[in-house]
Amino acid sequence: MTEYNDDYWMRQALRLALRAQEEGEVPVGALLVLDNQVIGEGWNRPIGRHDPTAHAEIMALRQGGAVLQNYRLLNATLYVTLEPCVMCAGAMVHSRIRRLVYGAADEKTGAAGSLVDILRHPGMNHQVEIVSGVLADECAATLSHFFRLRRAQKKALKLAQRVENKPD
């Protein structure tokens, strides 16, 4: 059996991020891997599901728990294209994953070392190994492209509204 590396799995997570983008969501993808097998996958869906907890990481962890029939995901690795937020980091601690591998850092809300480090906080009852920066440029570019498009769409909408409301 082929043993896949972190780059391989992150590329799969990037594919899931594009699914989020196709649905109008912020393009973040996550993949949960155990023993070189995918046991969970997710992409951001909070807008479409009207669910603030429907982050890519949470979706992948939920699926992994269902597959294993256990909320403890011992020895699993979670691959995610963006550094997790506090909510997702907390879920990782509670699920007891072994490793988190993420692509782009999130300086504003990252909870795996950028803003805070929930996963290795000494007061937590479980510590998660963190590998950061895997395919970081590609992951960051996916997010940057999405937000650039979104800003352009908002600008075009404002311009169209001004033209529509302009007196003759």
Stockholm file with secondary structure:
# STOCKHOLM 1.0

chainA/1-168         MTEYNDDYWMRQALRLALRAQEEGEVPVGALLVLDNQVIGEGWNRPIGRHDPTAHAEIMALRQGGAVLQNYRLLNATLYVTLEPCVMCAGAMVHSRIRRLVYGAADEKTGAAGSLVDILRHPGMNHQVEIVSGVLADECAATLSHFFRLRRAQKKALKLAQRVENKPD
#=GR chainA/1-168 SS CCCCCHHHHHHHHHHHHHHHHHTTSCCCEEEEEETTEEEEEEECCHHHHTCTTCCHHHHHHHHHHHHHTSSCCTTCEEEEEECCCHHHHHHHHHHTCSEEEEEECCTTTCTBTTSCBSTTCTTSSSCCEEEECTTHHHHHHHHHHHHHHHHHHHHHHHHHHHHHHCCC
#=GC SS_cons         CCCCCHHHHHHHHHHHHHHHHHTTSCCCEEEEEETTEEEEEEECCHHHHTCTTCCHHHHHHHHHHHHHTSSCCTTCEEEEEECCCHHHHHHHHHHTCSEEEEEECCTTTCTBTTSCBSTTCTTSSSCCEEEECTTHHHHHHHHHHHHHHHHHHHHHHHHHHHHHHCCC
//
